[in-house]
Amino acid sequence: MVDKDKKFSIGEGDDIEKNIKKLQRELDDMLLKGAPGIKKEGIEEVKRVKLEEVEEKEKKTKVETGKIYTPQYDSRGSYTSEERFALFKNTKFYIVIFGIIAFGFTLIKAPVFRYTTPMRQDNDIPGIEIGFRYYNNLFGQQLKSETVIAIGQERIVVPISMERWVNLEKEKKFTAIDYYRKK
């Protein structure tokens, strides 16, 4: 509370000022008289006090041997929210999941096997040998196919499948060879 004098007062009147004066008197008395006398206790008395303290601690920590702790389980098998989501806080869980996903991706999407057919003469253009290259995943599914064209010692890889190459017209084959030769 704030009085008109703008001094703090707690309860009735000058409680704080009385307490301050009382503490100052006690401090002055201690300074004049000195510290209180030191008792010299015997070793046996100190040991007895320590033993009593140890016995009190033992009494507090003693567990009744007649009662055995039996955990209680919920018959519904429900867990607390902390137990449910504890697995998701473990970083090893995410590493294993990422490893499984990466391995699955490799099995399905990565071209693991590459097979090239032997070179043979093209039916439409004499002097050109063609071969076909196939990329398969681990399960044997074809992911990609290319046509390899050999003109003398030069090899040109055209990303056209065998079916399309065989069905192309002669002029379009020359256009594809010129286009991919420049690359």
N, CA, C and O of each residue as an XYZ file, in Angstrom:
732
protein
N       0.826     -1.179      0.000
C       0.000      0.000      0.000
C       0.873      1.246      0.000
O       1.955      1.260      0.586
N       0.407      2.253     -0.639
C       1.157      3.503     -0.708
C       0.364      4.562      0.061
O      -0.802      4.829     -0.225
N       1.037      5.149      1.039
C       0.411      6.223      1.801
C       0.551      7.529      1.047
O       1.123      7.603     -0.041
N      -0.003      8.567      1.683
C       0.111      9.887      1.086
C       1.550     10.370      1.095
O       1.941     11.186      0.261
N       2.353      9.859      2.054
C       3.759     10.254      2.153
C       4.605      9.534      1.114
O       5.802      9.791      0.989
N       3.981      8.639      0.377
C       4.633      7.794     -0.618
C       5.663      6.877      0.018
O       6.709      6.604     -0.571
N       5.364      6.398      1.233
C       6.195      5.389      1.883
C       5.400      4.106      1.901
O       4.174      4.123      2.013
N       6.097      3.000      1.791
C       5.420      1.712      1.854
C       5.111      1.380      3.288
O       5.917      1.637      4.183
N       3.950      0.812      3.511
C       3.626      0.315      4.846
C       2.925     -1.014      4.680
O       2.032     -1.159      3.844
N       3.331     -1.977      5.473
C       2.738     -3.302      5.406
C       1.953     -3.512      6.687
O       2.478     -3.309      7.782
N       0.738     -3.905      6.561
C      -0.103     -4.144      7.732
C      -0.410     -2.832      8.420
O      -0.885     -1.871      7.816
N      -0.116     -2.832      9.721
C      -0.399     -1.622     10.486
C       0.881     -0.852     10.730
O       1.822     -1.393     11.311
N       0.935      0.316     10.328
C       1.992      1.239     10.700
C       3.362      0.916     10.167
O       3.544      0.598      8.992
N       4.364      1.012     11.105
C       5.777      0.984     10.728
C       6.412     -0.377     11.032
O       7.408     -0.433     11.753
N       5.875     -1.451     10.511
C       6.418     -2.788     10.774
C       7.827     -2.942     10.212
O       8.691     -3.520     10.873
N       8.068     -2.447      9.031
C       9.376     -2.599      8.403
C      10.422     -1.814      9.170
O      11.525     -2.309      9.400
N      10.094     -0.613      9.561
C      11.063      0.209     10.279
C      11.408     -0.401     11.632
O      12.558     -0.337     12.066
N      10.430     -0.989     12.297
C      10.687     -1.653     13.584
C      11.616     -2.843     13.390
O      12.548     -3.041     14.170
N      11.366     -3.629     12.359
C      12.212     -4.798     12.085
C      13.639     -4.381     11.754
O      14.591     -5.030     12.186
N      13.793     -3.310     10.995
C      15.136     -2.828     10.648
C      15.873     -2.386     11.899
O      17.051     -2.702     12.068
N      15.192     -1.656     12.783
C      15.832     -1.186     14.028
C      16.216     -2.363     14.909
O      17.284     -2.360     15.521
N      15.349     -3.373     14.976
C      15.618     -4.557     15.792
C      16.851     -5.294     15.271
O      17.711     -5.699     16.053
N      16.937     -5.465     13.958
C      18.094     -6.150     13.364
C      19.365     -5.353     13.578
O      20.425     -5.944     13.784
N      19.295     -4.021     13.536
C      20.478     -3.191     13.769
C      20.962     -3.331     15.209
O      22.167     -3.376     15.455
N      20.028     -3.399     16.165
C      20.411     -3.587     17.570
C      21.109     -4.919     17.770
O      22.130     -4.988     18.453
N      20.567     -5.976     17.181
C      21.174     -7.313     17.312
C      22.569     -7.341     16.710
O      23.479     -7.950     17.272
N      22.739     -6.688     15.578
C      24.043     -6.635     14.925
C      25.045     -5.874     15.791
O      26.194     -6.295     15.923
N      24.617     -4.755     16.382
C      25.501     -3.972     17.246
C      25.914     -4.788     18.471
O      27.073     -4.741     18.886
N      24.972     -5.534     19.052
C      25.280     -6.368     20.216
C      26.314     -7.429     19.859
O      27.232     -7.687     20.638
N      26.176     -8.040     18.701
C      27.128     -9.080     18.290
C      28.507     -8.496     18.060
O      29.518     -9.121     18.380
N      28.545     -7.284     17.497
C      29.839     -6.662     17.261
C      30.537     -6.310     18.578
O      31.758     -6.428     18.683
N      29.766     -5.880     19.580
C      30.345     -5.518     20.864
C      30.765     -6.739     21.670
O      31.850     -6.752     22.252
N      29.925     -7.759     21.709
C      30.185     -8.931     22.534
C      31.055     -9.974     21.835
O      31.736    -10.754     22.501
N      31.041     -9.998     20.519
C      31.801    -10.998     19.770
C      30.900    -12.187     19.457
O      29.713    -12.207     19.782
N      31.504    -13.159     18.825
C      30.744    -14.338     18.421
C      30.399    -15.174     19.638
O      31.126    -15.138     20.631
N      29.301    -15.930     19.589
C      28.951    -16.787     20.717
C      30.023    -17.854     20.922
O      30.744    -18.214     19.991
N      30.114    -18.342     22.124
C      31.146    -19.312     22.484
C      31.023    -20.617     21.699
O      29.927    -21.037     21.328
N      32.168    -21.246     21.456
C      32.201    -22.493     20.705
C      32.222    -23.637     21.692
O      33.044    -23.670     22.609
N      31.310    -24.576     21.497
C      31.246    -25.746     22.363
C      32.227    -26.781     21.873
O      32.370    -26.994     20.669
N      32.878    -27.402     22.771
C      33.749    -28.513     22.411
C      33.004    -29.782     22.752
O      32.772    -30.102     23.918
N      32.628    -30.507     21.689
C      31.890    -31.740     21.897
C      32.857    -32.915     21.794
O      33.844    -32.873     21.060
N      32.561    -33.906     22.510
C      33.391    -35.095     22.465
C      33.167    -35.893     21.188
O      32.129    -35.782     20.537
N      34.149    -36.685     20.855
C      34.086    -37.489     19.632
C      32.934    -38.484     19.722
O      32.261    -38.760     18.729
N      32.717    -39.016     20.914
C      31.651    -40.003     21.087
C      30.272    -39.384     20.818
O      29.405    -40.016     20.215
N      30.086    -38.157     21.267
C      28.799    -37.504     21.060
C      28.545    -37.236     19.568
O      27.418    -37.388     19.096
N      29.586    -36.840     18.828
C      29.460    -36.588     17.397
C      29.114    -37.880     16.666
O      28.266    -37.885     15.774
N      29.776    -38.984     17.047
C      29.500    -40.280     16.422
C      28.060    -40.703     16.679
O      27.394    -41.236     15.792
N      27.583    -40.460     17.906
C      26.227    -40.835     18.257
C      25.214    -40.056     17.415
O      24.222    -40.625     16.959
N      25.455    -38.764     17.208
C      24.557    -37.943     16.413
C      24.546    -38.425     14.955
O      23.493    -38.494     14.321
N      25.722    -38.753     14.442
C      25.802    -39.238     13.051
C      25.105    -40.570     12.902
O      24.437    -40.803     11.895
N      25.244    -41.458     13.886
C      24.578    -42.756     13.835
C      23.055    -42.581     13.851
O      22.336    -43.297     13.154
N      22.576    -41.633     14.641
C      21.143    -41.376     14.683
C      20.640    -40.886     13.317
O      19.563    -41.277     12.866
N      21.430    -40.032     12.673
C      21.043    -39.537     11.352
C      20.993    -40.679     10.328
O      20.081    -40.745      9.503
N      21.987    -41.576     10.392
C      22.030    -42.705      9.458
C      20.840    -43.631      9.694
O      20.238    -44.126      8.741
N      20.500    -43.866     10.957
C      19.362    -44.735     11.277
C      18.050    -44.117     10.776
O      17.172    -44.827     10.286
N      17.924    -42.805     10.900
C      16.720    -42.143     10.402
C      16.606    -42.293      8.886
O      15.513    -42.518      8.367
N      17.719    -42.170      8.181
C      17.698    -42.344      6.725
C      17.320    -43.770      6.354
O      16.562    -43.994      5.410
N      17.856    -44.738      7.107
C      17.547    -46.142      6.819
C      16.055    -46.421      7.034
O      15.439    -47.166      6.272
N      15.489    -45.820      8.069
C      14.076    -46.020      8.332
C      13.232    -45.468      7.184
O      12.218    -46.050      6.800
N      13.673    -44.338      6.651
C      12.930    -43.726      5.557
C      13.039    -44.552      4.272
O      12.077    -44.655      3.511
N      14.216    -45.138      4.039
C      14.434    -45.868      2.784
C      14.061    -47.333      2.863
O      14.049    -48.003      1.831
N      13.753    -47.866      4.042
C      13.382    -49.270      4.153
C      12.057    -49.513      3.452
O      11.107    -48.742      3.593
N      12.015    -50.601      2.693
C      10.807    -50.986      1.983
C      10.249    -52.208      2.680
O      10.986    -53.099      3.102
N       8.956    -52.232      2.788
C       8.339    -53.383      3.426
C       8.559    -54.609      2.558
O       8.190    -54.622      1.384
N       9.163    -55.640      3.140
C       9.482    -56.846      2.370
C       8.246    -57.703      2.134
O       8.254    -58.553      1.244
N       7.207    -57.506      2.894
C       5.997    -58.305      2.733
C       5.250    -57.971      1.448
O       4.556    -58.819      0.887
N       5.392    -56.747      0.990
C       4.693    -56.340     -0.226
C       5.635    -56.450     -1.413
O       6.735    -55.898     -1.397
N       5.205    -57.158     -2.428
C       5.981    -57.291     -3.650
C       5.290    -56.465     -4.720
O       4.070    -56.513     -4.871
N       6.070    -55.722     -5.445
C       5.507    -54.860     -6.490
C       5.042    -55.712     -7.659
O       5.811    -56.488     -8.225
N       3.809    -55.560     -8.001
C       3.275    -56.245     -9.178
C       2.736    -55.184    -10.124
O       1.826    -54.434     -9.768
N       3.293    -55.120    -11.324
C       2.818    -54.106    -12.262
C       1.419    -54.413    -12.745
O       1.031    -55.575    -12.872
N       0.680    -53.383    -13.007
C      -0.683    -53.559    -13.490
C      -0.718    -53.234    -14.973
O      -0.257    -52.178    -15.409
N      -1.269    -54.155    -15.730
C      -1.354    -53.981    -17.173
C      -2.797    -53.705    -17.559
O      -3.743    -54.252    -16.992
N      -2.919    -52.846    -18.532
C      -4.238    -52.531    -19.048
C      -4.654    -53.664    -19.980
O      -3.904    -54.024    -20.889
N      -5.811    -54.215    -19.770
C      -6.248    -55.363    -20.556
C      -6.505    -54.996    -22.015
O      -6.488    -55.874    -22.877
N      -6.742    -53.724    -22.307
C      -6.996    -53.306    -23.679
C      -5.709    -53.190    -24.481
O      -5.753    -53.124    -25.709
N      -4.556    -53.165    -23.803
C      -3.281    -53.072    -24.507
C      -2.983    -51.675    -25.010
O      -2.222    -51.518    -25.964
N      -3.558    -50.666    -24.400
C      -3.297    -49.307    -24.861
C      -2.021    -48.789    -24.209
O      -1.644    -49.222    -23.121
N      -1.378    -47.874    -24.879
C      -0.143    -47.283    -24.395
C      -0.371    -45.802    -24.151
O      -1.339    -45.207    -24.625
N       0.555    -45.231    -23.398
C       0.483    -43.785    -23.214
C       1.004    -43.132    -24.487
O       1.626    -43.788    -25.322
N       0.750    -41.850    -24.625
C       1.155    -41.160    -25.852
C       2.670    -41.133    -25.987
O       3.176    -41.158    -27.109
N       3.410    -41.082    -24.886
C       4.867    -41.083    -24.953
C       5.378    -42.407    -25.491
O       6.309    -42.427    -26.296
N       4.784    -43.512    -25.062
C       5.227    -44.822    -25.522
C       4.878    -45.030    -26.986
O       5.619    -45.697    -27.708
N       3.774    -44.474    -27.430
C       3.358    -44.634    -28.823
C       4.321    -43.976    -29.780
O       4.660    -44.554    -30.813
N       4.765    -42.790    -29.461
C       5.573    -42.014    -30.383
C       7.062    -42.068    -30.067
O       7.838    -41.323    -30.665
N       7.476    -42.924    -29.150
C       8.888    -43.024    -28.809
C       9.693    -43.573    -29.985
O      10.855    -43.203    -30.157
N       9.107    -44.434    -30.782
C       9.798    -45.012    -31.932
C      10.140    -43.935    -32.955
O      11.191    -44.000    -33.593
N       9.268    -42.952    -33.118
C       9.494    -41.920    -34.115
C      10.546    -40.904    -33.680
O      11.008    -40.111    -34.500
N      10.928    -40.912    -32.417
C      11.963    -40.001    -31.940
C      13.351    -40.611    -32.099
O      14.353    -39.920    -31.913
N      13.421    -41.883    -32.437
C      14.689    -42.583    -32.569
C      15.224    -42.396    -33.990
O      14.528    -42.694    -34.961
N      16.471    -41.898    -34.112
C      17.046    -41.645    -35.434
C      17.376    -42.936    -36.170
O      17.392    -42.949    -37.401
N      17.636    -44.006    -35.459
C      17.940    -45.284    -36.110
C      16.742    -45.776    -36.913
O      16.910    -46.411    -37.954
N      15.566    -45.494    -36.447
C      14.346    -45.875    -37.154
C      14.310    -45.235    -38.542
O      13.989    -45.899    -39.528
N      14.640    -43.947    -38.615
C      14.616    -43.245    -39.890
C      15.722    -43.735    -40.818
O      15.524    -43.788    -42.032
N      16.875    -44.093    -40.274
C      17.964    -44.613    -41.102
C      17.557    -45.934    -41.735
O      17.808    -46.157    -42.919
N      16.935    -46.807    -40.963
C      16.499    -48.104    -41.493
C      15.419    -47.911    -42.558
O      15.468    -48.553    -43.608
N      14.456    -47.047    -42.304
C      13.393    -46.792    -43.273
C      13.974    -46.222    -44.572
O      13.585    -46.643    -45.661
N      14.894    -45.275    -44.461
C      15.522    -44.699    -45.646
C      16.293    -45.767    -46.420
O      16.244    -45.784    -47.650
N      16.997    -46.650    -45.731
C      17.734    -47.730    -46.387
C      16.813    -48.664    -47.149
O      17.117    -49.061    -48.274
N      15.698    -49.013    -46.549
C      14.737    -49.908    -47.216
C      14.152    -49.244    -48.459
O      14.001    -49.890    -49.496
N      13.825    -47.960    -48.360
C      13.268    -47.234    -49.505
C      14.302    -47.120    -50.625
O      13.967    -47.295    -51.796
N      15.549    -46.830    -50.275
C      16.595    -46.711    -51.296
C      16.829    -48.049    -51.985
O      17.007    -48.094    -53.202
N      16.831    -49.136    -51.225
C      17.014    -50.463    -51.802
C      15.848    -50.809    -52.726
O      16.057    -51.353    -53.811
N      14.633    -50.501    -52.306
C      13.458    -50.746    -53.145
C      13.503    -49.931    -54.427
O      13.151    -50.428    -55.497
N      13.932    -48.689    -54.322
C      14.058    -47.849    -55.506
C      15.077    -48.433    -56.477
O      14.863    -48.425    -57.689
N      16.186    -48.941    -55.941
C      17.208    -49.561    -56.779
C      16.652    -50.779    -57.492
O      16.919    -50.986    -58.675
N      15.884    -51.581    -56.784
C      15.315    -52.778    -57.401
C      14.350    -52.439    -58.535
O      14.300    -53.139    -59.547
N      13.597    -51.379    -58.364
C      12.526    -51.083    -59.310
C      12.962    -50.121    -60.422
O      12.664    -50.366    -61.591
N      13.648    -49.051    -60.084
C      13.891    -47.982    -61.044
C      15.286    -47.946    -61.648
O      15.447    -47.439    -62.759
N      16.281    -48.452    -60.978
C      17.647    -48.316    -61.466
C      17.945    -49.343    -62.556
O      17.636    -50.523    -62.393
N      18.548    -48.902    -63.673
C      18.930    -49.853    -64.708
C      20.197    -50.604    -64.293
O      21.309    -50.102    -64.456
N      20.019    -51.781    -63.769
C      21.132    -52.550    -63.229
C      21.827    -53.352    -64.324
O      23.056    -53.417    -64.348
N      21.069    -53.959    -65.226
C      21.637    -54.814    -66.270
C      21.566    -54.112    -67.628
O      20.560    -53.493    -67.974
N      22.661    -54.227    -68.389
C      22.704    -53.668    -69.733
C      23.064    -54.800    -70.696
O      24.057    -55.503    -70.507
N      22.252    -54.956    -71.711
C      22.453    -56.017    -72.696
C      22.495    -55.394    -74.077
O      21.595    -54.638    -74.440
N      23.534    -55.701    -74.860
C      23.663    -55.193    -76.224
C      23.615    -56.371    -77.186
O      24.326    -57.359    -77.006
N      22.771    -56.258    -78.212
C      22.683    -57.320    -79.214
C      23.894    -57.234    -80.146
O      24.503    -56.172    -80.272
N      24.239    -58.333    -80.789
C      25.353    -58.281    -81.755
C      24.999    -57.379    -82.948
O      23.831    -57.237    -83.309
N      26.017    -56.784    -83.541
C      25.815    -55.888    -84.683
C      25.437    -56.710    -85.919
O      25.978    -57.792    -86.147
N      24.499    -56.180    -86.711
C      24.090    -56.832    -87.955
C      23.791    -55.752    -88.996
O      23.611    -54.581    -88.663
N      23.743    -56.160    -90.223
C      23.545    -55.239    -91.347
C      22.124    -54.671    -91.322
O      21.160    -55.395    -91.073
N      22.007    -53.342    -91.589
C      20.698    -52.703    -91.672
C      20.066    -53.042    -93.024
O      20.761    -53.070    -94.040
N      18.768    -53.298    -93.046
C      18.068    -53.680    -94.277
C      17.930    -52.523    -95.257
O      18.005    -52.739    -96.467
N      17.730    -51.303    -94.771
C      17.469    -50.162    -95.644
C      18.750    -49.492    -96.145
O      18.809    -49.080    -97.304
N      19.754    -49.376    -95.315
C      20.968    -48.634    -95.662
C      22.144    -49.616    -95.702
O      22.523    -50.139    -94.654
N      22.725    -49.881    -96.852
C      23.879    -50.778    -96.921
C      25.127    -50.086    -96.352
O      25.265    -48.867    -96.462
N      26.013    -50.845    -95.759
C      27.256    -50.315    -95.195
C      27.110    -49.836    -93.750
O      28.075    -49.343    -93.167
N      25.951    -49.971    -93.181
C      25.713    -49.555    -91.789
C      25.295    -50.790    -90.997
O      24.415    -51.547    -91.404
N      25.951    -50.968    -89.856
C      25.576    -52.065    -88.960
C      24.828    -51.467    -87.774
O      25.146    -50.379    -87.292
N      23.843    -52.198    -87.329
C      23.064    -51.724    -86.181
C      23.022    -52.799    -85.095
O      23.071    -53.999    -85.365
N      22.927    -52.312    -83.850
C      22.747    -53.176    -82.678
C      21.822    -52.450    -81.725
O      21.624    -51.238    -81.820
N      21.280    -53.187    -80.839
C      20.328    -52.576    -79.909
C      20.788    -52.830    -78.478
O      21.247    -53.920    -78.139
N      20.657    -51.808    -77.656
C      21.089    -51.887    -76.258
C      19.847    -51.757    -75.377
O      19.028    -50.856    -75.558
N      19.728    -52.686    -74.413
C      18.572    -52.708    -73.507
C      19.061    -52.538    -72.065
O      20.081    -53.109    -71.679
N      18.338    -51.759    -71.286
C      18.619    -51.570    -69.856
C      17.465    -52.167    -69.065
O      16.309    -51.793    -69.258
N      17.787    -53.099    -68.173
C      16.758    -53.787    -67.378
C      17.021    -53.564    -65.894
O      18.161    -53.367    -65.472
N      15.945    -53.597    -65.111
C      16.111    -53.518    -63.660
C      16.369    -54.914    -63.105
O      16.506    -55.873    -63.864
N      16.433    -55.023    -61.803
C      16.762    -56.296    -61.164
C      15.696    -57.355    -61.396
O      15.991    -58.548    -61.330
N      14.468    -56.944    -61.665
C      13.384    -57.890    -61.909
C      13.267    -58.268    -63.380
O      12.405    -59.071    -63.737
N      14.105    -57.712    -64.233
C      14.082    -58.044    -65.650
C      13.168    -57.183    -66.480
O      12.995    -57.454    -67.668
N      12.577    -56.159    -65.911
C      11.714    -55.266    -66.675
C      12.576    -54.283    -67.462
O      13.530    -53.717    -66.928
N      12.238    -54.086    -68.720
C      13.011    -53.194    -69.565
C      12.682    -51.751    -69.214
O      11.519    -51.348    -69.233
N      13.711    -50.977    -68.896
C      13.523    -49.579    -68.528
C      13.810    -48.642    -69.691
O      13.156    -47.609    -69.833
N      14.786    -48.997    -70.525
C      15.210    -48.092    -71.581
C      15.840    -48.919    -72.701
O      16.407    -49.981    -72.447
N      15.742    -48.442    -73.916
C      16.410    -49.110    -75.031
C      16.997    -48.061    -75.962
O      16.445    -46.970    -76.102
N      18.127    -48.395    -76.606
C      18.821    -47.497    -77.520
C      19.235    -48.283    -78.764
O      19.303    -49.512    -78.757
N      19.504    -47.539    -79.814
C      20.027    -48.144    -81.039
C      21.473    -47.695    -81.189
O      21.776    -46.505    -81.105
N      22.370    -48.667    -81.414
C      23.787    -48.368    -81.625
C      24.068    -48.568    -83.108
O      23.819    -49.641    -83.657
N      24.585    -47.528    -83.751
C      24.863    -47.559    -85.192
C      26.367    -47.507    -85.382
O      27.044    -46.640    -84.830
N      26.889    -48.447    -86.171
C      28.325    -48.476    -86.456
C      28.540    -48.156    -87.929
O      28.061    -48.868    -88.811
N      29.271    -47.070    -88.179
C      29.650    -46.687    -89.539
C      31.172    -46.758    -89.574
O      31.849    -45.824    -89.143
N      31.704    -47.847    -90.078
C      33.148    -48.080    -90.047
C      33.581    -48.267    -88.601
O      33.094    -49.170    -87.920
N      34.511    -47.408    -88.117
C      34.975    -47.474    -86.727
C      34.147    -46.569    -85.790
O      34.256    -46.677    -84.569
N      33.347    -45.708    -86.347
C      32.566    -44.756    -85.565
C      31.277    -45.403    -85.049
O      30.584    -46.105    -85.785
N      30.975    -45.161    -83.795
C      29.746    -45.684    -83.186
C      28.887    -44.499    -82.741
O      29.368    -43.569    -82.093
N      27.621    -44.559    -83.103
C      26.664    -43.509    -82.763
C      25.543    -44.156    -81.966
O      24.995    -45.179    -82.376
N      25.197    -43.555    -80.817
C      24.115    -44.061    -79.967
C      22.909    -43.154    -80.169
O      22.964    -41.949    -79.923
N      21.812    -43.767    -80.628
C      20.573    -43.040    -80.889
C      19.524    -43.551    -79.902
O      19.300    -44.758    -79.820
N      18.871    -42.644    -79.143
C      17.888    -43.108    -78.148
C      16.538    -43.462    -78.776
O      15.503    -42.913    -78.400
N      16.567    -44.367    -79.716
C      15.347    -44.832    -80.373
C      15.288    -46.338    -80.175
O      16.304    -47.024    -80.288
N      14.099    -46.853    -79.878
C      13.977    -48.297    -79.657
C      14.093    -49.059    -80.973
O      14.010    -48.467    -82.049
N      14.285    -50.374    -80.884
C      14.427    -51.225    -82.055
C      13.181    -51.163    -82.933
O      13.296    -51.069    -84.155
N      12.031    -51.213    -82.351
C      10.783    -51.202    -83.116
C      10.646    -49.933    -83.950
O      10.262    -49.985    -85.118
N      10.960    -48.809    -83.348
C      10.851    -47.544    -84.083
C      11.904    -47.456    -85.175
O      11.622    -46.957    -86.265
N      13.138    -47.942    -84.896
C      14.215    -47.862    -85.889
C      13.882    -48.701    -87.129
O      14.093    -48.259    -88.258
N      13.377    -49.875    -86.916
C      13.053    -50.759    -88.028
C      11.910    -50.166    -88.857
O      11.904    -50.325    -90.078
N      10.969    -49.507    -88.247
C       9.811    -48.949    -88.953
C      10.052    -47.543    -89.515
O       9.180    -47.004    -90.196
N      11.222    -46.935    -89.244
C      11.498    -45.592    -89.772
C      11.770    -45.657    -91.275
O      12.255    -46.663    -91.793
N      11.450    -44.575    -91.951
C      11.763    -44.464    -93.376
C      13.260    -44.192    -93.545
O      13.931    -43.770    -92.603
N      13.767    -44.434    -94.739
C      15.195    -44.303    -95.024
C      15.675    -42.868    -94.798
O      16.758    -42.670    -94.246
N      14.904    -41.870    -95.206
C      15.300    -40.474    -95.055
C      15.359    -40.059    -93.584
O      16.249    -39.310    -93.181
N      14.409    -40.549    -92.785
C      14.402    -40.210    -91.352
C      15.562    -40.880    -90.626
O      16.082    -40.334    -89.653
N      15.969    -42.048    -91.086
C      17.142    -42.713    -90.497
C      18.395    -41.885    -90.742
O      19.214    -41.714    -89.840
N      18.550    -41.359    -91.987
C      19.704    -40.510    -92.304
C      19.676    -39.240    -91.456
O      20.720    -38.791    -90.981
N      18.498    -38.660    -91.264
C      18.358    -37.447    -90.453
C      18.766    -37.723    -89.004
O      19.472    -36.921    -88.393
N      18.320    -38.863    -88.452
C      18.674    -39.221    -87.072
C      20.169    -39.463    -86.939
O      20.774    -39.046    -85.952
N      20.783    -40.138    -87.931
C      22.237    -40.405    -87.888
C      22.995    -39.082    -87.930
O      23.925    -38.897    -87.145
N      22.628    -38.151    -88.821
C      23.308    -36.864    -88.911
C      23.153    -36.052    -87.621
O      24.105    -35.430    -87.149
N      21.939    -36.069    -87.060
C      21.672    -35.294    -85.840
C      22.517    -35.804    -84.658
O      23.144    -35.008    -83.960
N      22.534    -37.116    -84.434
C      23.248    -37.659    -83.283
C      24.745    -37.803    -83.532
O      25.506    -37.966    -82.578
N      25.191    -37.745    -84.798
C      26.623    -37.775    -85.103
C      27.249    -36.448    -84.680
O      28.399    -36.420    -84.241
N      26.508    -35.357    -84.807
C      27.030    -34.031    -84.462
C      27.120    -33.844    -82.943
O      27.909    -33.026    -82.470
N      26.356    -34.560    -82.211
C      26.385    -34.416    -80.753
C      27.607    -34.974    -80.207
O      27.811    -34.945    -78.994
